[in-house]
Amino acid sequence: MIEPPVRSAAHRADLDPPERHPEAPAPGTVLPSHYADCVGCGPNHPTGLRMVTTAGPDVTVTGTFTVTAAHQGAPGLAHGGVLATALDEVLGGLSWLLRKPMVTGRLETDYIRPVPVGTTLALAARCVGFSGRRMYAKGQGRLDTPDGPIAIRAAAVFVVVGVEHFTEHGADMTAEQVHDYEVNP
Ligand SMILES: CCCCC/C=C\C/C=C\C/C=C\C/C=C\CCCC(=O)SCCNC(=O)CCNC(=O)[C@H](O)C(C)(C)COP(=O)(O)OP(=O)(O)OC[C@H]1O[C@@H](n2cnc3c(N)ncnc32)[C@H](O)[C@@H]1OP(=O)(O)O
């Protein structure tokens, strides 16, 4: 039997407001890749999305993702799972502004318009607030320009974790990589 999810990413009214970290990158700063082999942003990933994200004001991030033939689900159209990955990446980038390591707990996606190959999605994410270790966020992707038609929308819950989450569950990281995770968020 397959059990459905038990949670929702819809945010409640009583969240603690988001606080931009005093050392957050200034609005307009292109954010670094958090991991060179990341399928979302890693420059070393052979087939990754190669996304570039930028810090915005408050606790917001923007990004772009160009849909290529490698991302198709149907002829000439983007695969929904790939689009969810792009949303996950831009939402995850909020970590840089909050300076907290976090992992995706839940990602809800509305697919509103088909996204043809050749589209450059203009993505945006905003932190809505916190409830304990839960960070609630919303995101969207517009066709080709930041004021283009909305193609995808997301609501997400990220859960703040310690760096041991990655060292205990993931592959061995060099001391330098662990240090990067500690200082970069
Ligand atoms: C690849 C990750 C990279 C992250 C790098 C970090 C820093 C680097 C800097 C910047 C990053 C920049 C960009 C990042 C771009 C993309 C990021 C992609 C992120 C991912 O792609 S990441 C992979 C997919 N992700 C997972 O692999 C998670 C698997 N999972 C677990 O590892 C555990 O499940 C965990 C840790 C989530 C919780 O476990 P736990 O034992 O620590 O804590 P616990 O269960 O007590 O939950 C504590 C509170 O969170 C609530 N909560 C728990 N789960 C929830 C859920 N699903 N939905 C809603 N709320 C949830 C509870 O209800 C409780 O809430 P309360 O405290 O209020 O009761």
The ligand as a Gaussian input file, in Angstrom:
#p B3LYP/6-31G(d) Opt

LIG

0 1
 C       21.363000      18.734000      -0.943000
 C       21.186000      19.686000       0.204000
 C       22.159000      20.834000       0.181000
 C       21.936000      21.780000       1.349000
 C       23.156000      22.689000       1.533000
 C       23.087000      23.550000       2.764000
 C       23.772000      24.700000       2.851000
 C       24.539000      25.227000       1.714000
 C       24.203000      26.654000       1.424000
 C       23.298000      27.068000       0.592000
 C       22.412000      26.148000      -0.140000
 C       22.061000      26.762000      -1.425000
 C       21.252000      26.207000      -2.300000
 C       20.548000      24.908000      -2.021000
 C       19.806000      24.510000      -3.234000
 C       19.044000      23.447000      -3.296000
 C       18.717000      22.671000      -2.091000
 C       18.124000      21.331000      -2.431000
 C       17.699000      20.749000      -1.129000
 C       17.356000      19.324000      -1.242000
 O       16.950000      18.843000      -2.233000
 S       17.576000      18.401000       0.186000
 C       17.260000      16.753000      -0.361000
 C       15.844000      16.286000      -0.158000
 N       15.467000      16.270000       1.231000
 C       15.872000      15.331000       2.092000
 O       16.650000      14.483000       1.770000
 C       15.301000      15.393000       3.490000
 C       15.072000      13.990000       4.029000
 N       14.429000      14.062000       5.329000
 C       15.142000      14.157000       6.479000
 O       16.357000      14.067000       6.484000
 C       14.378000      14.340000       7.742000
 O       13.068000      13.852000       7.632000
 C       14.349000      15.843000       8.180000
 C       15.787000      16.364000       8.371000
 C       13.603000      16.698000       7.119000
 C       13.602000      15.965000       9.502000
 O       14.110000      15.012000      10.400000
 P       14.622000      15.384000      11.864000
 O       14.716000      14.085000      12.629000
 O       15.818000      16.245000      11.816000
 O       13.523000      16.272000      12.486000
 P       11.976000      16.016000      12.823000
 O       11.430000      14.834000      12.094000
 O       11.805000      16.084000      14.295000
 O       11.330000      17.330000      12.157000
 C       11.700000      18.621000      12.650000
 C       10.534000      19.541000      12.355000
 O       10.321000      19.575000      10.922000
 C        9.019000      19.083000      10.596000
 N        9.134000      18.259000       9.389000
 C        9.908000      17.186000       9.211000
 N        9.754000      16.692000       8.002000
 C        8.850000      17.486000       7.389000
 C        8.263000      17.456000       6.119000
 N        8.545000      16.484000       5.235000
 N        7.376000      18.404000       5.791000
 C        7.071000      19.355000       6.679000
 N        7.590000      19.430000       7.920000
 C        8.459000      18.493000       8.266000
 C        8.570000      18.275000      11.777000
 O        7.169000      18.247000      11.874000
 C        9.231000      19.010000      12.936000
 O        8.459000      20.171000      13.222000
 P        8.218000      20.606000      14.743000
 O        9.593000      20.725000      15.352000
 O        7.502000      21.912000      14.639000
 O        7.426000      19.503000      15.348000

